[in-house]
């Protein structure tokens, strides 16, 4: 009921009642709901259009017997992975470079870093080549996997001073000179206990000197009664080994250890065979060397029961054997150490990318891939597992040295190397930042 002319008392009573109603209404009225914020849509970065792998190894000249099989193995692996969708969705492009002189190789490494902007460089047979390229990769923050060169100190900032630590972008992913030379010493001790006089012939550069020093230290520990003759050091890619063959004939050793590789090895054997010094050719001397180069260039192995301090990789593993057969039938590549080297590189890189991708939930940067590589732990390959040692960027492998013979298992290979010994990594590789001879001195 409204009053046309309310008195002051009535007016105040009316206003008070209205205010009370407003206050009461404010107490019971629910607040308006706040608008729900729209979530920000985060779309993972797409995989890059392609990953780039720069592979440098000899494709021409006398060292092509070691370089070209690695190039072809990389092509085979990339073809298989790209056909399955790539690595974490990214296809891979390989940029091949023929290795030349050290200065030429350094310039090619710079091109891969600065012009091609590759994600990884690998290959590089030859210790001085690898050490030079390591500096280029480190300066340009590009990952470099040393696989075909063998220095255990390849990832060190200073090969002469381990206290300076290791590089950030350089990794040694295959076994080393130390492993090879120590394997040869164990093989001599375990399989040829009758040996009394040992000769050595190595190439005249760091790899050869390292082999001599490490093997000599190891064999003196394992067979202290043997006589170690003075080493022979032919120049790299020597065409005529006659003077060295003559010296060996005069030495009359029971055992020859050589780290000659590529066509240096095959020329040496070709020129040694006619003299009947070796077992299987009329003599009694055991030759311990890299047999794989002989069939790689289409020759028959002249000495069956020919030992080798093997690279990692054995055809006793069915998956690896299938890769070897595919390469032999489709690429005309026989199973040599370079095949296993390329596989180690590719599988380690692939697993590092996949680990980084899984941790991030999107395609990783190269820094993140490098960090994943450091923390990879186990690396699974078709011929067994390696172990990533973060401390010095080394992948450690067990060793399987043995005797070479014709394939009697029906696997379709001309020769096989059946492991006679299985040596765990700590038997053939030193602790982090310790050179082989210094480690062997503690045995």
C-alpha positions as CSV (number, residue, x, y, z in Angstrom):
1,X,0.0,0.0,0.0
2,X,1.5,3.3,-1.1
3,X,0.8,6.5,0.7
4,X,0.5,9.6,-1.6
5,X,1.8,12.0,1.0
6,X,3.8,10.0,3.6
7,X,4.9,11.7,6.7
8,X,8.5,11.8,7.6
9,X,8.1,8.9,10.0
10,X,6.4,6.8,7.4
11,X,9.0,7.7,4.8
12,X,11.9,6.6,7.0
13,X,10.0,3.4,7.9
14,X,9.5,2.6,4.2
15,X,13.2,3.4,3.3
16,X,14.4,1.3,6.2
17,X,12.4,-1.7,5.2
18,X,13.7,-1.4,1.6
19,X,17.3,-1.2,2.8
20,X,16.8,-4.3,5.0
21,X,15.4,-6.2,2.1
22,X,18.3,-5.2,-0.1
23,X,20.7,-6.3,2.6
24,X,18.9,-9.5,3.1
25,X,18.8,-10.2,-0.6
26,X,22.6,-9.6,-0.8
27,X,23.2,-12.2,1.9
28,X,21.3,-15.0,0.3
29,X,22.0,-14.3,-3.4
30,X,24.7,-16.6,-4.9
31,X,27.7,-14.9,-6.5
32,X,27.8,-15.0,-10.2
33,X,30.1,-17.8,-11.4
34,X,33.4,-16.7,-12.7
35,X,34.0,-17.5,-16.3
36,X,36.1,-20.7,-16.7
37,X,39.5,-19.8,-18.3
38,X,40.1,-21.3,-21.7
39,X,43.1,-23.6,-21.4
40,X,46.0,-22.6,-23.6
41,X,46.4,-25.2,-26.3
42,X,50.1,-26.4,-26.4
43,X,50.9,-28.2,-29.6
44,X,54.2,-30.1,-29.5
45,X,56.7,-28.9,-32.0
46,X,56.6,-30.9,-35.1
47,X,59.6,-33.0,-35.9
48,X,62.1,-31.3,-38.1
49,X,61.7,-32.0,-41.8
50,X,65.0,-33.9,-41.6
51,X,67.9,-34.8,-39.4
52,X,71.3,-34.4,-41.0
53,X,74.2,-36.9,-40.5
54,X,77.5,-35.9,-41.9
55,X,79.8,-38.9,-42.5
56,X,83.4,-38.4,-43.4
57,X,85.6,-41.5,-44.3
58,X,87.8,-42.5,-47.2
59,X,85.9,-43.3,-50.4
60,X,89.0,-43.3,-52.7
61,X,92.6,-44.3,-52.4
62,X,94.2,-47.1,-50.4
63,X,92.1,-46.5,-47.2
64,X,88.8,-46.8,-49.1
65,X,88.7,-50.5,-48.0
66,X,87.9,-49.2,-44.5
67,X,85.9,-46.1,-45.4
68,X,83.5,-47.1,-48.1
69,X,81.9,-50.0,-46.2
70,X,81.1,-47.6,-43.4
71,X,79.5,-45.1,-45.9
72,X,77.4,-47.9,-47.3
73,X,76.4,-49.3,-43.9
74,X,75.1,-45.8,-42.9
75,X,73.1,-45.6,-46.1
76,X,71.6,-49.1,-45.4
77,X,70.6,-48.2,-41.8
78,X,69.1,-44.8,-42.8
79,X,67.1,-46.4,-45.6
80,X,65.6,-48.9,-43.1
81,X,64.8,-46.3,-40.5
82,X,63.3,-43.8,-43.0
83,X,61.1,-46.4,-44.5
84,X,59.7,-47.0,-41.0
85,X,59.0,-43.3,-40.4
86,X,62.3,-41.9,-39.3
87,X,63.6,-41.2,-35.8
88,X,60.8,-39.7,-33.6
89,X,59.1,-38.8,-36.9
90,X,62.1,-37.1,-38.4
91,X,63.6,-38.4,-41.6
92,X,67.4,-38.6,-41.9
93,X,69.5,-37.2,-44.7
94,X,73.1,-38.3,-45.0
95,X,75.8,-36.0,-46.3
96,X,78.8,-38.1,-47.4
97,X,82.3,-36.6,-47.5
98,X,85.4,-38.3,-48.9
99,X,88.3,-38.0,-46.4
100,X,91.5,-36.5,-47.7
101,X,94.4,-34.9,-45.9
102,X,94.0,-33.7,-42.3
103,X,93.6,-30.1,-43.4
104,X,91.1,-31.1,-46.1
105,X,89.2,-33.2,-43.6
106,X,89.0,-30.2,-41.2
107,X,87.6,-28.0,-43.9
108,X,85.0,-30.6,-44.7
109,X,84.0,-30.8,-41.0
110,X,83.7,-27.0,-40.9
111,X,81.4,-27.1,-43.9
112,X,79.2,-29.7,-42.3
113,X,78.9,-27.6,-39.2
114,X,78.5,-24.1,-40.6
115,X,77.0,-24.6,-44.1
116,X,75.1,-27.9,-43.9
117,X,74.3,-27.5,-40.2
118,X,74.4,-31.2,-39.6
119,X,73.1,-32.7,-36.3
120,X,75.9,-35.2,-36.1
121,X,79.3,-35.9,-37.6
122,X,80.9,-39.3,-37.5
123,X,83.4,-41.6,-39.2
124,X,87.0,-40.2,-39.5
125,X,89.4,-43.1,-39.5
126,X,92.9,-42.1,-38.2
127,X,93.7,-40.7,-34.8
128,X,95.2,-37.4,-35.9
129,X,92.2,-36.8,-38.2
130,X,89.7,-37.5,-35.4
131,X,91.5,-35.3,-32.9
132,X,91.5,-32.4,-35.4
133,X,87.8,-32.8,-36.2
134,X,86.9,-33.1,-32.5
135,X,88.2,-29.5,-32.0
136,X,86.0,-28.3,-34.9
137,X,82.9,-30.0,-33.6
138,X,83.4,-28.7,-30.1
139,X,83.9,-25.1,-31.3
140,X,80.7,-25.3,-33.3
141,X,78.6,-27.1,-30.7
142,X,78.0,-30.0,-33.1
143,X,77.9,-33.6,-31.9
144,X,80.8,-35.7,-33.1
145,X,80.9,-39.5,-32.6
146,X,84.4,-40.9,-33.0
147,X,83.9,-44.4,-34.3
148,X,86.5,-45.4,-36.9
149,X,89.5,-43.9,-35.1
150,X,90.5,-45.7,-31.9
151,X,92.0,-43.3,-29.4
152,X,90.7,-43.8,-25.9
153,X,91.5,-40.1,-25.3
154,X,89.6,-38.8,-28.3
155,X,87.0,-37.0,-26.2
156,X,89.5,-35.4,-23.8
157,X,90.0,-31.7,-23.9
158,X,93.7,-32.3,-23.9
159,X,95.0,-35.8,-24.9
160,X,98.1,-35.2,-22.8
161,X,96.4,-33.9,-19.7
162,X,93.3,-35.9,-18.5
163,X,92.8,-33.5,-15.5
164,X,91.3,-31.0,-18.0
165,X,88.3,-33.2,-18.4
166,X,86.3,-34.1,-21.6
167,X,84.7,-32.1,-24.3
168,X,80.9,-31.4,-24.3
169,X,80.1,-32.4,-27.8
170,X,82.5,-35.3,-28.6
171,X,81.8,-38.9,-27.8
172,X,83.9,-42.1,-28.4
173,X,81.3,-44.7,-29.3
174,X,83.4,-47.7,-30.3
175,X,86.1,-49.7,-28.6
176,X,89.6,-48.4,-28.7
177,X,93.2,-49.1,-29.4
178,X,93.6,-50.1,-25.8
179,X,90.8,-52.7,-26.2
180,X,92.3,-54.1,-29.5
181,X,95.9,-54.4,-28.1
182,X,94.8,-55.9,-24.8
183,X,92.6,-58.4,-26.7
184,X,95.6,-59.5,-28.8
185,X,97.6,-60.0,-25.6
186,X,94.8,-62.2,-24.0
187,X,94.4,-64.1,-27.3
188,X,98.1,-64.9,-27.4
189,X,98.2,-66.0,-23.8
190,X,95.0,-68.1,-23.8
191,X,95.1,-69.7,-27.3
192,X,98.8,-69.8,-28.1
193,X,100.5,-70.6,-24.8
194,X,103.5,-72.1,-26.6
195,X,104.6,-68.6,-28.0
196,X,108.0,-67.5,-26.8
197,X,109.1,-64.8,-29.3
198,X,106.8,-62.0,-30.4
199,X,107.4,-59.5,-33.3
200,X,105.2,-56.4,-34.1
201,X,104.7,-54.3,-37.2
202,X,102.5,-51.2,-37.0
203,X,102.0,-48.1,-39.0
204,X,104.2,-45.1,-38.4
205,X,101.7,-42.8,-36.6
206,X,99.9,-42.4,-33.3
207,X,97.7,-45.5,-33.7
208,X,100.7,-47.7,-34.4
209,X,102.7,-46.4,-31.5
210,X,99.7,-46.8,-29.2
211,X,99.2,-50.4,-30.3
212,X,102.9,-51.2,-29.7
213,X,103.0,-49.6,-26.2
214,X,99.7,-51.1,-25.0
215,X,100.2,-54.6,-26.4
216,X,103.8,-54.7,-25.0
217,X,102.7,-53.6,-21.6
218,X,99.8,-56.1,-21.5
219,X,101.7,-59.2,-22.8
220,X,104.6,-58.6,-20.3
221,X,102.0,-58.8,-17.6
222,X,100.2,-61.8,-19.0
223,X,103.2,-63.7,-20.4
224,X,106.3,-62.3,-18.6
225,X,108.6,-65.0,-20.0
226,X,108.2,-64.0,-23.7
227,X,110.8,-62.2,-25.7
228,X,109.5,-58.9,-27.2
229,X,111.4,-57.9,-30.4
230,X,111.9,-54.4,-31.5
231,X,108.8,-53.1,-33.5
232,X,108.8,-52.3,-37.2
233,X,107.1,-49.1,-38.3
234,X,106.4,-48.8,-42.0
235,X,105.0,-45.5,-43.3
236,X,101.2,-45.2,-43.7
237,X,100.2,-46.6,-47.2
238,X,103.6,-48.1,-47.9
239,X,103.6,-49.8,-51.3
240,X,106.7,-52.1,-50.7
241,X,107.0,-54.2,-47.6
242,X,109.9,-56.2,-48.8
243,X,112.4,-54.7,-46.2
244,X,110.0,-55.5,-43.4
245,X,109.3,-59.0,-44.6
246,X,113.1,-59.6,-44.7
247,X,113.5,-58.4,-41.1
248,X,110.6,-60.7,-39.9
249,X,112.2,-63.7,-41.7
250,X,115.5,-63.0,-39.8
251,X,113.6,-62.5,-36.5
252,X,111.9,-65.9,-36.7
253,X,109.1,-65.0,-34.3
254,X,106.4,-67.4,-33.1
255,X,103.8,-64.7,-33.1
256,X,103.3,-61.4,-35.1
257,X,100.9,-58.8,-33.8
258,X,100.1,-56.1,-36.4
259,X,97.7,-53.2,-36.4
260,X,98.1,-52.5,-40.1
261,X,94.7,-51.8,-41.7
262,X,93.1,-51.4,-45.1
263,X,95.2,-52.2,-48.1
264,X,98.3,-51.7,-46.0
265,X,97.3,-55.0,-44.3
266,X,96.5,-56.8,-47.5
267,X,99.7,-55.6,-49.3
268,X,101.8,-56.8,-46.3
269,X,100.2,-60.2,-46.3
270,X,100.5,-60.6,-50.1
271,X,104.2,-59.9,-49.9
272,X,104.8,-62.1,-46.8
273,X,103.0,-65.2,-48.0
274,X,105.4,-66.5,-50.6
275,X,108.1,-66.9,-47.9
276,X,106.2,-69.6,-46.0
277,X,106.7,-68.0,-42.6
278,X,103.1,-68.2,-41.4
279,X,101.1,-71.2,-40.2
280,X,99.1,-72.6,-43.1
281,X,101.8,-71.7,-45.6
282,X,104.5,-74.0,-44.4
283,X,105.7,-72.1,-41.4
284,X,104.9,-72.0,-37.6
285,X,104.3,-68.3,-37.0
286,X,100.9,-67.1,-35.8
287,X,99.7,-63.9,-37.3
288,X,97.4,-61.7,-35.2
289,X,95.9,-58.9,-37.3
290,X,92.8,-57.5,-38.9
291,X,91.8,-60.4,-41.2
292,X,88.6,-58.6,-42.3
293,X,90.4,-56.5,-44.9
294,X,91.4,-59.6,-46.8
295,X,88.0,-60.9,-47.8
296,X,86.7,-57.3,-48.0
297,X,88.7,-56.8,-51.2
298,X,87.9,-60.2,-52.6
299,X,90.9,-62.3,-51.5
300,X,90.9,-65.7,-49.9
301,X,92.2,-65.7,-46.3
302,X,95.5,-67.6,-46.7
303,X,95.8,-68.8,-43.1
304,X,92.8,-70.5,-41.6
305,X,92.9,-70.3,-37.8
306,X,93.9,-66.7,-38.2
307,X,93.3,-64.8,-34.9
308,X,92.1,-61.2,-34.7
309,X,91.6,-58.8,-31.8
310,X,88.0,-58.2,-33.0
311,X,86.0,-55.0,-33.3
312,X,82.8,-55.3,-31.4
313,X,80.3,-57.2,-33.5
314,X,79.9,-60.9,-34.1
315,X,77.9,-62.8,-36.6
316,X,77.0,-65.2,-33.9
317,X,74.2,-62.6,-33.2
318,X,71.4,-63.4,-35.6
319,X,70.2,-59.8,-36.1
320,X,73.7,-58.6,-36.9
321,X,74.3,-61.6,-39.2
322,X,71.2,-60.6,-41.2
323,X,72.5,-57.0,-41.6
324,X,75.9,-58.5,-42.7
325,X,74.1,-60.7,-45.3
326,X,72.0,-57.8,-46.5
327,X,75.1,-55.6,-46.9
328,X,77.0,-58.4,-48.7
329,X,74.1,-59.2,-51.1
330,X,72.8,-55.7,-51.8
331,X,75.8,-53.4,-51.3
332,X,78.8,-55.8,-51.9
333,X,80.1,-55.0,-48.5
334,X,81.7,-57.7,-46.5
335,X,81.6,-57.7,-42.7
336,X,84.6,-55.7,-41.6
337,X,85.1,-53.5,-38.5
338,X,83.8,-50.5,-40.3
339,X,80.3,-52.1,-40.5
340,X,80.1,-52.5,-36.7
341,X,81.5,-49.0,-36.2
342,X,78.7,-47.5,-38.3
343,X,76.1,-49.5,-36.5
344,X,77.4,-48.3,-33.1
345,X,77.2,-44.7,-34.3
346,X,73.7,-45.0,-35.7
347,X,72.1,-46.9,-32.8
348,X,73.6,-44.7,-30.2
349,X,72.4,-41.5,-32.0
350,X,68.9,-43.0,-32.6
351,X,68.5,-44.0,-28.9
352,X,69.7,-40.6,-27.7
353,X,67.1,-38.8,-29.9
354,X,64.3,-41.1,-28.8
355,X,65.2,-40.7,-25.1
356,X,65.3,-36.9,-25.4
357,X,62.0,-36.9,-27.3
358,X,60.3,-39.1,-24.7
359,X,61.5,-36.9,-21.8
360,X,60.4,-33.7,-23.4
361,X,57.2,-34.7,-25.1
362,X,58.2,-33.0,-28.3
363,X,61.1,-33.0,-30.6
364,X,64.3,-32.1,-28.7
365,X,67.0,-29.6,-29.5
366,X,70.6,-30.7,-30.2
367,X,71.5,-29.6,-26.6
368,X,68.8,-31.9,-25.2
369,X,70.0,-34.8,-27.5
370,X,73.5,-34.3,-26.3
371,X,72.3,-34.4,-22.7
372,X,70.3,-37.6,-23.4
373,X,73.4,-39.2,-25.0
374,X,75.5,-38.4,-21.8
375,X,72.8,-40.2,-19.7
376,X,71.9,-43.0,-22.1
377,X,73.2,-45.8,-20.0
378,X,72.7,-49.0,-22.0
379,X,73.0,-48.8,-25.8
380,X,71.3,-51.8,-27.5
381,X,72.6,-52.9,-30.9
382,X,72.1,-55.9,-33.1
383,X,75.4,-57.4,-31.7
384,X,74.9,-56.7,-28.0
385,X,74.8,-53.9,-25.6
386,X,77.3,-51.1,-24.8
387,X,77.4,-48.9,-21.7
388,X,77.6,-45.1,-21.9
389,X,80.1,-43.8,-19.4
390,X,79.1,-40.2,-18.8
391,X,82.3,-39.2,-17.0
392,X,84.5,-39.3,-20.1
393,X,81.9,-39.7,-22.9
394,X,82.9,-43.3,-23.6
395,X,80.8,-46.2,-24.7
396,X,82.2,-49.5,-23.3
397,X,81.8,-52.9,-25.0
398,X,82.7,-56.4,-24.2
399,X,85.3,-57.9,-26.5
400,X,85.0,-61.2,-28.4
401,X,88.4,-62.1,-30.0
402,X,88.7,-65.5,-31.7
403,X,89.8,-67.5,-34.7
404,X,88.8,-67.0,-38.3
405,X,87.7,-70.0,-40.4
406,X,85.6,-70.7,-43.4
407,X,81.8,-70.7,-42.7
408,X,80.8,-74.3,-41.9
409,X,77.5,-73.3,-40.2
410,X,75.6,-72.6,-43.5
411,X,75.1,-68.9,-42.8
412,X,76.1,-67.9,-46.3
413,X,79.3,-66.0,-45.3
414,X,82.7,-66.8,-46.8
415,X,84.4,-66.6,-43.4
416,X,83.3,-66.3,-39.8
417,X,85.2,-65.3,-36.7
418,X,83.9,-67.5,-33.9
419,X,84.6,-65.9,-30.5
420,X,87.0,-68.0,-28.4
421,X,87.1,-65.6,-25.6
422,X,84.6,-63.2,-24.1
423,X,86.2,-60.3,-22.2
424,X,84.1,-57.9,-20.1
425,X,84.8,-54.2,-20.6
426,X,86.8,-53.8,-17.5
427,X,89.2,-56.5,-18.8
428,X,90.0,-54.5,-22.0
429,X,89.3,-50.8,-21.2
430,X,90.9,-48.5,-18.6
431,X,88.9,-46.4,-16.1
432,X,87.9,-42.9,-17.1
433,X,90.8,-40.5,-17.9
434,X,93.5,-43.2,-17.6
435,X,95.7,-44.1,-20.6
436,X,96.2,-47.8,-21.4
437,X,99.8,-48.3,-20.3
438,X,99.2,-46.4,-17.0
439,X,96.2,-48.7,-16.3
440,X,98.0,-51.9,-17.3
441,X,100.8,-50.9,-14.9
442,X,98.3,-51.4,-12.0
443,X,97.4,-55.0,-13.0
